[in-house]
Amino acid sequence: MASTPLSDVQRANLTILLLIRDAGRDDPGAACCKFGLDLAQLRTINELSPEAILTVVTDMGNEALFCPRHDLCSLLTLPARVSAIVASARPRIAAPAAQGSLI
């Protein structure tokens, strides 16, 4: 069976889904806090088989499932010792869609 390599976005989606799944199996509450998910989202991810996760990732194509925070630029420019504190104090809101989006 021939396989097609995953794109950068697909690899990122796969990696994050697997990290969330593994973290959720160890400690669901901590995983929800770490990844900014609610329990229903975590359960949905945890219920996916490895094959289903791979299917989701490949069928999504280059659509990122996990987008950067709206305050990413400011967090990256803060001193390293301060950025985690500031990030934890701000709400996790996804960045707005890019201008000129096809959707």
N, CA, C and O atoms as a MOPAC input file, in Angstrom:
PM7 MOZYME 1SCF
protein

 N      0.83400 1    -1.17100 1     0.00000 1
 C      0.00000 1     0.00000 1     0.00000 1
 C      0.88600 1     1.24300 1     0.00000 1
 O      1.73500 1     1.40200 1     0.87700 1
 N      0.69400 1     2.10400 1    -0.95800 1
 C      1.47100 1     3.33400 1    -1.05500 1
 C      0.92100 1     4.36000 1    -0.06400 1
 O     -0.28800 1     4.44600 1     0.15000 1
 N      1.81500 1     5.12500 1     0.52800 1
 C      1.37200 1     6.15600 1     1.45500 1
 C      1.87300 1     7.51300 1     0.98500 1
 O      2.92100 1     7.62800 1     0.35100 1
 N      1.10700 1     8.51800 1     1.30900 1
 C      1.47400 1     9.88100 1     0.98400 1
 C      1.98400 1    10.53700 1     2.26000 1
 O      1.34000 1    10.43700 1     3.30500 1
 N      3.12600 1    11.20500 1     2.19000 1
 C      3.62100 1    11.84700 1     3.41200 1
 C      2.66600 1    12.94000 1     3.87600 1
 O      2.00100 1    13.58800 1     3.06700 1
 N      2.61000 1    13.13000 1     5.16500 1
 C      1.75500 1    14.16900 1     5.73000 1
 C      2.40400 1    15.53400 1     5.53700 1
 O      3.62800 1    15.66700 1     5.56400 1
 N      1.56800 1    16.53500 1     5.34300 1
 C      2.06600 1    17.90900 1     5.25500 1
 C      2.44800 1    18.38400 1     6.65700 1
 O      2.17800 1    17.70000 1     7.64500 1
 N      3.06900 1    19.54200 1     6.73500 1
 C      3.44200 1    20.11200 1     8.03600 1
 C      2.21500 1    20.30500 1     8.92300 1
 O      2.25300 1    19.99800 1    10.11400 1
 N      1.13200 1    20.80900 1     8.34600 1
 C     -0.09400 1    21.04600 1     9.11400 1
 C     -0.68500 1    19.71700 1     9.57800 1
 O     -1.12800 1    19.60600 1    10.72100 1
 N     -0.69600 1    18.72100 1     8.71600 1
 C     -1.22300 1    17.41200 1     9.09800 1
 C     -0.38900 1    16.79400 1    10.22000 1
 O     -0.94100 1    16.21800 1    11.15800 1
 N      0.92500 1    16.90900 1    10.12900 1
 C      1.78400 1    16.38300 1    11.19800 1
 C      1.52200 1    17.10700 1    12.51400 1
 O      1.50100 1    16.48500 1    13.57700 1
 N      1.32400 1    18.41400 1    12.44100 1
 C      1.02300 1    19.18400 1    13.65300 1
 C     -0.31100 1    18.72800 1    14.24800 1
 O     -0.40900 1    18.51700 1    15.45700 1
 N     -1.34000 1    18.57500 1    13.40500 1
 C     -2.63900 1    18.10700 1    13.88100 1
 C     -2.51900 1    16.73500 1    14.52700 1
 O     -3.07600 1    16.50500 1    15.60000 1
 N     -1.80000 1    15.82300 1    13.88500 1
 C     -1.62800 1    14.47600 1    14.40400 1
 C     -0.90100 1    14.50000 1    15.74900 1
 O     -1.32200 1    13.84500 1    16.70200 1
 N      0.16900 1    15.24300 1    15.81600 1
 C      0.95600 1    15.31500 1    17.04400 1
 C      0.12600 1    15.85300 1    18.20000 1
 O      0.14200 1    15.29200 1    19.29500 1
 N     -0.59400 1    16.93200 1    17.95900 1
 C     -1.37800 1    17.53900 1    19.04000 1
 C     -2.52800 1    16.62900 1    19.45700 1
 O     -2.79400 1    16.48700 1    20.65000 1
 N     -3.21400 1    16.00900 1    18.49700 1
 C     -4.29300 1    15.08700 1    18.85800 1
 C     -3.77500 1    13.92600 1    19.70700 1
 O     -4.41500 1    13.53400 1    20.68300 1
 N     -2.63100 1    13.38500 1    19.34100 1
 C     -2.06100 1    12.28100 1    20.10900 1
 C     -1.60300 1    12.73100 1    21.49100 1
 O     -1.77900 1    12.00400 1    22.46900 1
 N     -1.01500 1    13.92500 1    21.58000 1
 C     -0.61900 1    14.45700 1    22.88800 1
 C     -1.82400 1    14.66300 1    23.79200 1
 O     -1.78800 1    14.31700 1    24.97300 1
 N     -2.89400 1    15.22900 1    23.23500 1
 C     -4.11600 1    15.44600 1    24.00700 1
 C     -4.69900 1    14.11000 1    24.45800 1
 O     -5.08500 1    13.95300 1    25.61700 1
 N     -4.76100 1    13.15500 1    23.54400 1
 C     -5.31400 1    11.83200 1    23.87100 1
 C     -4.52400 1    11.19400 1    25.01500 1
 O     -5.11000 1    10.69700 1    25.97700 1
 N     -3.20500 1    11.21000 1    24.91000 1
 C     -2.37500 1    10.59500 1    25.94600 1
 C     -2.49500 1    11.33400 1    27.27900 1
 O     -2.58400 1    10.70000 1    28.33000 1
 N     -2.49800 1    12.65200 1    27.24600 1
 C     -2.63700 1    13.43500 1    28.47700 1
 C     -4.00700 1    13.20700 1    29.10600 1
 O     -4.12800 1    13.14200 1    30.33000 1
 N     -5.02500 1    13.08700 1    28.28200 1
 C     -6.38200 1    12.86600 1    28.78300 1
 C     -6.56400 1    11.51200 1    29.42900 1
 O     -7.39300 1    11.35900 1    30.32600 1
 N     -5.81400 1    10.54300 1    28.99500 1
 C     -5.88700 1     9.21400 1    29.60800 1
 C     -5.23100 1     9.21500 1    30.98300 1
 O     -5.67500 1     8.50100 1    31.88200 1
 N     -4.18800 1    10.00200 1    31.15200 1
 C     -3.48600 1    10.07700 1    32.43600 1
 C     -4.25500 1    10.90700 1    33.46400 1
 O     -4.42500 1    10.48700 1    34.60800 1
 N     -4.72200 1    12.09400 1    33.04300 1
 C     -5.40300 1    13.00900 1    33.96200 1
 C     -6.32700 1    13.92200 1    33.14400 1
 O     -5.88600 1    14.95900 1    32.64900 1
 N     -7.60600 1    13.54200 1    32.99900 1
 C     -8.52900 1    14.32100 1    32.16200 1
 C     -8.64000 1    15.79400 1    32.57400 1
 O     -8.66800 1    16.67300 1    31.71300 1
 N     -8.70100 1    16.06400 1    33.85400 1
 C     -8.82600 1    17.45400 1    34.30400 1
 C     -7.62500 1    18.29600 1    33.92400 1
 O     -7.76700 1    19.41500 1    33.43100 1
 N     -6.44900 1    17.75600 1    34.15500 1
 C     -5.22400 1    18.47600 1    33.80500 1
 C     -5.12600 1    18.66500 1    32.29500 1
 O     -4.69900 1    19.72200 1    31.83000 1
 N     -5.51700 1    17.65200 1    31.52900 1
 C     -5.45700 1    17.76300 1    30.06800 1
 C     -6.38600 1    18.86100 1    29.56700 1
 O     -6.02100 1    19.62200 1    28.67000 1
 N     -7.58100 1    18.94700 1    30.13800 1
 C     -8.51200 1    20.01100 1    29.72900 1
 C     -7.91300 1    21.38300 1    30.01200 1
 O     -8.01600 1    22.29100 1    29.18800 1
 N     -7.28600 1    21.53300 1    31.17700 1
 C     -6.66900 1    22.81500 1    31.52600 1
 C     -5.48100 1    23.12400 1    30.63400 1
 O     -5.34800 1    24.24500 1    30.14200 1
 N     -4.61500 1    22.13800 1    30.41900 1
 C     -3.41400 1    22.35700 1    29.61800 1
 C     -3.73300 1    22.75500 1    28.18900 1
 O     -3.08900 1    23.64200 1    27.62800 1
 N     -4.73400 1    22.09800 1    27.59400 1
 C     -5.00600 1    22.29900 1    26.18300 1
 C     -6.20900 1    23.20100 1    25.91900 1
 O     -6.58500 1    23.40300 1    24.76400 1
 N     -6.81400 1    23.74200 1    26.96600 1
 C     -7.93500 1    24.66300 1    26.79700 1
 C     -9.16700 1    23.99100 1    26.21300 1
 O     -9.87300 1    24.58200 1    25.39700 1
 N     -9.42500 1    22.75600 1    26.62900 1
 C    -10.56400 1    21.99200 1    26.12100 1
 C    -11.62000 1    21.83600 1    27.20100 1
 O    -11.33600 1    21.97500 1    28.39100 1
 N    -12.85100 1    21.54500 1    26.77000 1
 C    -13.84100 1    21.13200 1    27.75000 1
 C    -13.87500 1    19.60200 1    27.75200 1
 O    -13.28100 1    18.95800 1    26.88600 1
 N    -14.56800 1    19.03800 1    28.72100 1
 C    -14.56600 1    17.58700 1    28.88900 1
 C    -15.17000 1    16.86600 1    27.68500 1
 O    -14.71400 1    15.77800 1    27.33000 1
 N    -16.18100 1    17.44800 1    27.05400 1
 C    -16.78700 1    16.82200 1    25.86700 1
 C    -15.78400 1    16.72500 1    24.72000 1
 O    -15.72300 1    15.70800 1    24.03000 1
 N    -15.00400 1    17.77400 1    24.51800 1
 C    -13.98400 1    17.74100 1    23.46400 1
 C    -12.93800 1    16.67900 1    23.76200 1
 O    -12.53000 1    15.93300 1    22.87200 1
 N    -12.50400 1    16.61300 1    25.02100 1
 C    -11.51500 1    15.61400 1    25.40100 1
 C    -12.05600 1    14.20100 1    25.21300 1
 O    -11.34900 1    13.32700 1    24.71000 1
 N    -13.29400 1    13.97400 1    25.61000 1
 C    -13.90300 1    12.64800 1    25.43200 1
 C    -13.97700 1    12.27000 1    23.96300 1
 O    -13.69800 1    11.12700 1    23.60100 1
 N    -14.34900 1    13.21500 1    23.11900 1
 C    -14.43700 1    12.93500 1    21.68500 1
 C    -13.08800 1    12.50100 1    21.14000 1
 O    -13.00500 1    11.53500 1    20.38200 1
 N    -12.03100 1    13.20700 1    21.51800 1
 C    -10.68500 1    12.84200 1    21.06300 1
 C    -10.29400 1    11.47600 1    21.61400 1
 O     -9.75300 1    10.64600 1    20.88500 1
 N    -10.56200 1    11.23800 1    22.89400 1
 C    -10.18500 1     9.97000 1    23.51700 1
 C    -10.93900 1     8.77400 1    22.94100 1
 O    -10.44400 1     7.64800 1    22.99500 1
 N    -12.11100 1     9.00300 1    22.40100 1
 C    -12.90300 1     7.90800 1    21.84000 1
 C    -12.46300 1     7.52200 1    20.42800 1
 O    -12.89300 1     6.49300 1    19.90700 1
 N    -11.61400 1     8.33500 1    19.80700 1
 C    -11.15000 1     8.02700 1    18.45800 1
 C    -10.08200 1     6.93800 1    18.49200 1
 O     -9.16300 1     6.97400 1    19.31100 1
 N    -10.21900 1     5.98000 1    17.59800 1
 C     -9.17400 1     4.96500 1    17.45300 1
 C     -7.98300 1     5.61000 1    16.74700 1
 O     -8.12800 1     6.66900 1    16.13500 1
 N     -6.81400 1     4.98600 1    16.82600 1
 C     -5.66700 1     5.52800 1    16.09100 1
 C     -5.95900 1     5.68300 1    14.59400 1
 O     -5.53400 1     6.65700 1    13.97200 1
 N     -6.67000 1     4.73700 1    14.03100 1
 C     -7.02900 1     4.81700 1    12.60800 1
 C     -7.95300 1     5.99700 1    12.34000 1
 O     -7.81800 1     6.68200 1    11.32600 1
 N     -8.89600 1     6.23100 1    13.25500 1
 C     -9.81900 1     7.35400 1    13.09300 1
 C     -9.09100 1     8.68400 1    13.20100 1
 O     -9.39600 1     9.62300 1    12.46600 1
 N     -8.12300 1     8.77000 1    14.12000 1
 C     -7.33400 1    10.00000 1    14.24800 1
 C     -6.57900 1    10.26600 1    12.95600 1
 O     -6.56400 1    11.39300 1    12.46000 1
 N     -5.96200 1     9.24100 1    12.41900 1
 C     -5.21400 1     9.41400 1    11.17500 1
 C     -6.13400 1     9.80200 1    10.02700 1
 O     -5.75800 1    10.61200 1     9.18000 1
 N     -7.33300 1     9.23500 1     9.98800 1
 C     -8.30400 1     9.59500 1     8.95000 1
 C     -8.71700 1    11.05500 1     9.07300 1
 O     -8.78900 1    11.76900 1     8.07400 1
 N     -8.98800 1    11.49800 1    10.29800 1
 C     -9.34700 1    12.90600 1    10.51200 1
 C     -8.22100 1    13.80500 1    10.01800 1
 O     -8.45900 1    14.77800 1     9.30300 1
 N     -7.00600 1    13.47300 1    10.40100 1
 C     -5.84400 1    14.28600 1    10.03500 1
 C     -5.66900 1    14.35300 1     8.52300 1
 O     -5.46500 1    15.43400 1     7.96900 1
 N     -5.74600 1    13.21400 1     7.85600 1
 C     -5.53100 1    13.22400 1     6.40900 1
 C     -6.68500 1    13.88100 1     5.67500 1
 O     -6.46800 1    14.58000 1     4.68500 1
 N     -7.90900 1    13.66700 1     6.14400 1
 C     -9.06400 1    14.27200 1     5.47300 1
 C     -9.14700 1    15.78200 1     5.68700 1
 O     -9.74300 1    16.48500 1     4.87100 1
 N     -8.55900 1    16.29100 1     6.77000 1
 C     -8.53300 1    17.72900 1     7.02500 1
 C     -7.62600 1    18.45800 1     6.04100 1
 O     -7.77100 1    19.66200 1     5.82600 1
 N     -6.70900 1    17.73600 1     5.45500 1
 C     -5.77800 1    18.38500 1     4.53400 1
 C     -4.92000 1    19.38600 1     5.28100 1
 O     -4.36000 1    19.06500 1     6.33000 1
 N     -4.81200 1    20.58800 1     4.75400 1
 C     -3.97400 1    21.62400 1     5.35800 1
 C     -4.76800 1    22.58700 1     6.22600 1
 O     -4.39900 1    23.75400 1     6.36000 1
 N     -5.85000 1    22.10900 1     6.81200 1
 C     -6.65100 1    22.92000 1     7.73300 1
 C     -6.19400 1    22.63700 1     9.15700 1
 O     -6.32900 1    21.51500 1     9.64600 1
 N     -5.66100 1    23.64000 1     9.81100 1
 C     -5.16000 1    23.46500 1    11.17800 1
 C     -6.32000 1    23.30400 1    12.14800 1
 O     -7.25400 1    24.10600 1    12.14900 1
 N     -6.25800 1    22.26800 1    12.97100 1
 C     -7.26700 1    22.04900 1    14.00500 1
 C     -6.99600 1    22.89600 1    15.24100 1
 O     -7.91100 1    23.18700 1    16.01100 1
 N     -5.75400 1    23.28700 1    15.43100 1
 C     -5.35700 1    24.01600 1    16.62500 1
 C     -4.61800 1    25.27400 1    16.19300 1
 O     -3.47000 1    25.21800 1    15.75200 1
 N     -5.29500 1    26.40400 1    16.32600 1
 C     -4.75100 1    27.67200 1    15.83500 1
 C     -4.01700 1    28.41400 1    16.95300 1
 O     -4.30400 1    28.21400 1    18.13300 1
 N     -3.07400 1    29.26800 1    16.57100 1
 C     -2.32800 1    30.05100 1    17.56700 1
 C     -3.25100 1    30.97000 1    18.36800 1
 O     -4.33200 1    31.34400 1    17.91200 1
 N     -2.81400 1    31.31100 1    19.52900 1
 C     -3.53300 1    32.25600 1    20.38100 1
 C     -3.56300 1    33.63700 1    19.72800 1
 O     -2.70500 1    33.96700 1    18.90900 1
 N     -4.55500 1    34.43000 1    20.09800 1
 C     -4.65600 1    35.78500 1    19.56300 1
 C     -3.51100 1    36.67200 1    20.04000 1
 O     -3.17900 1    37.65900 1    19.38400 1
 N     -2.91400 1    36.33400 1    21.15900 1
 C     -1.85300 1    37.16000 1    21.73400 1
 C     -0.46600 1    36.54800 1    21.52900 1
 O      0.46000 1    36.85700 1    22.27800 1
 N     -0.31800 1    35.69500 1    20.53300 1
 C      0.94800 1    34.99500 1    20.31100 1
 C      2.12300 1    35.95900 1    20.13000 1
 O      3.17700 1    35.76200 1    20.73400 1
 N      1.95600 1    36.98900 1    19.31400 1
 C      3.05800 1    37.92200 1    19.05500 1
 C      3.52600 1    38.59900 1    20.33500 1
 O      4.72800 1    38.71600 1    20.57100 1
 N      2.59900 1    39.04000 1    21.15400 1
 C      3.01700 1    39.71000 1    22.38800 1
 C      3.66300 1    38.71600 1    23.35900 1
 O      4.61200 1    39.07400 1    24.05700 1
 N      3.17300 1    37.49000 1    23.41600 1
 C      3.78300 1    36.49200 1    24.29800 1
 C      5.20500 1    36.15600 1    23.86700 1
 O      6.08100 1    35.95500 1    24.70800 1
 N      5.43500 1    36.09400 1    22.56300 1
 C      6.76700 1    35.75900 1    22.05500 1
 C      7.77400 1    36.87700 1    22.26300 1
 O      8.97900 1    36.62800 1    22.27600 1
 N      7.30300 1    38.09600 1    22.42400 1
 C      8.21700 1    39.22100 1    22.61000 1
 C      8.47100 1    39.54900 1    24.07800 1
 O      9.33700 1    40.36800 1    24.38600 1
 N      7.73000 1    38.92300 1    24.98000 1
 C      7.94000 1    39.13700 1    26.41300 1
 C      9.17700 1    38.37100 1    26.88100 1
 O      9.58200 1    37.39800 1    26.24400 1
 N      9.77300 1    38.80300 1    27.98100 1
 C     10.86900 1    38.00700 1    28.55100 1
 C     10.36200 1    36.59800 1    28.88400 1
 O      9.22200 1    36.42500 1    29.31600 1
 N     11.20400 1    35.61900 1    28.68200 1
 C     10.80600 1    34.22200 1    28.84300 1
 C     10.20400 1    33.93700 1    30.21800 1
 O      9.24700 1    33.16900 1    30.32000 1
 N     10.73300 1    34.52600 1    31.24900 1
 C     10.24600 1    34.25600 1    32.60800 1
 C      8.87700 1    34.87900 1    32.86700 1
 O      8.18800 1    34.49500 1    33.81200 1
 N      8.48600 1    35.82800 1    32.03900 1
 C      7.22000 1    36.52600 1    32.23800 1
 C      6.11900 1    35.96100 1    31.34200 1
 O      4.94600 1    35.99600 1    31.71700 1
 N      6.47000 1    35.44700 1    30.18100 1
 C      5.46300 1    35.05000 1    29.19300 1
 C      4.48800 1    33.98600 1    29.69800 1
 O      3.29500 1    34.06900 1    29.40700 1
 N      4.96200 1    32.99800 1    30.44200 1
 C      4.05900 1    31.95500 1    30.95100 1
 C      3.06600 1    32.53700 1    31.95200 1
 O      1.90400 1    32.13200 1    31.97800 1
 N      3.50700 1    33.46700 1    32.75900 1
 C      2.62200 1    34.09500 1    33.74200 1
 C      1.54600 1    34.90800 1    33.02700 1
 O      0.36500 1    34.81700 1    33.36500 1
 N      1.95400 1    35.69600 1    32.04700 1
 C      1.00800 1    36.51100 1    31.29200 1
 C      0.03700 1    35.61200 1    30.52000 1
 O     -1.16300 1    35.88600 1    30.48200 1
 N      0.54800 1    34.54600 1    29.91000 1
 C     -0.30900 1    33.63600 1    29.14700 1
 C     -1.36300 1    32.99300 1    30.03200 1
 O     -2.50600 1    32.82200 1    29.60800 1
 N     -0.99600 1    32.63600 1    31.24800 1
 C     -1.96600 1    31.98900 1    32.13700 1
 C     -3.01700 1    32.96500 1    32.64300 1
 O     -4.10600 1    32.55000 1    33.03900 1
 N     -2.70500 1    34.25400 1    32.63400 1
 C     -3.64300 1    35.25900 1    33.11300 1
 C     -4.60600 1    35.74200 1    32.02800 1
 O     -5.61100 1    36.38500 1    32.33200 1
 N     -4.30600 1    35.43700 1    30.77900 1
 C     -5.15400 1    35.87400 1    29.66600 1
 C     -6.03800 1    34.72900 1    29.20400 1
 O     -5.65100 1    33.56400 1    29.29600 1
 N     -7.23600 1    35.06200 1    28.70300 1
 C     -8.11800 1    33.99800 1    28.19400 1
 C     -7.54800 1    33.38700 1    26.92600 1
 O     -6.84300 1    34.04700 1    26.16300 1
 N     -7.86400 1    32.11200 1    26.71100 1
 C     -7.41100 1    31.41300 1    25.50200 1
 C     -8.43000 1    31.63600 1    24.39600 1
 O     -9.41900 1    30.91200 1    24.28400 1
 N     -8.17200 1    32.63400 1    23.59800 1
 C     -9.03800 1    32.95100 1    22.47200 1
 C     -8.22600 1    32.72700 1    21.21400 1
 O     -7.10600 1    33.22600 1    21.10100 1
 N     -8.77600 1    31.98300 1    20.26700 1
 C     -8.05800 1    31.73000 1    19.01700 1
 C     -7.89500 1    33.02600 1    18.24600 1
 O     -8.71300 1    33.94000 1    18.35400 1
 N     -6.82800 1    33.08900 1    17.46900 1
 C     -6.60600 1    34.25000 1    16.61300 1
 C     -7.71500 1    34.32800 1    15.58200 1
 O     -8.21600 1    33.29200 1    15.14400 1
 N     -8.11600 1    35.53200 1    15.18200 1
 C     -9.15100 1    35.65600 1    14.15600 1
 C     -8.66000 1    35.08900 1    12.82000 1
 O     -7.45800 1    35.01200 1    12.56400 1
 N     -9.60900 1    34.69800 1    11.98500 1
 C     -9.26100 1    34.16300 1    10.66100 1
 C     -8.52700 1    35.22100 1     9.86300 1
 O     -8.76500 1    36.41800 1    10.02300 1
 N     -7.63500 1    34.76500 1     9.00600 1
 C     -6.85900 1    35.68800 1     8.18300 1
 C     -7.77800 1    36.45900 1     7.24100 1
 O     -8.79700 1    35.94200 1     6.78200 1
 N     -7.39900 1    37.69900 1     6.96400 1
 C     -8.14500 1    38.50500 1     6.01300 1
 C     -8.07600 1    37.85500 1     4.64700 1
 O     -7.04000 1    37.29600 1     4.28600 1
 N     -9.13800 1    37.91200 1     3.89000 1
 C     -9.15200 1    37.35900 1     2.56400 1
 C     -9.33600 1    35.84500 1     2.54500 1
 O     -9.03500 1    35.18500 1     1.55100 1
 N     -9.82800 1    35.31100 1     3.64000 1
 C    -10.05700 1    33.87100 1     3.73100 1
 C    -11.06900 1    33.42800 1     2.67500 1
 O    -11.98300 1    34.17500 1     2.32400 1
 N    -10.89700 1    32.23100 1     2.18500 1
 C    -11.79900 1    31.69800 1     1.16700 1
 C    -13.11900 1    31.23100 1     1.73800 1
 O    -14.04700 1    30.93000 1     0.98700 1
 N    -13.21700 1    31.16500 1     3.04700 1
 C    -14.44500 1    30.66800 1     3.66700 1
 C    -15.42800 1    31.78000 1     3.86100 1
 O    -16.52500 1    31.55200 1     4.37100 1

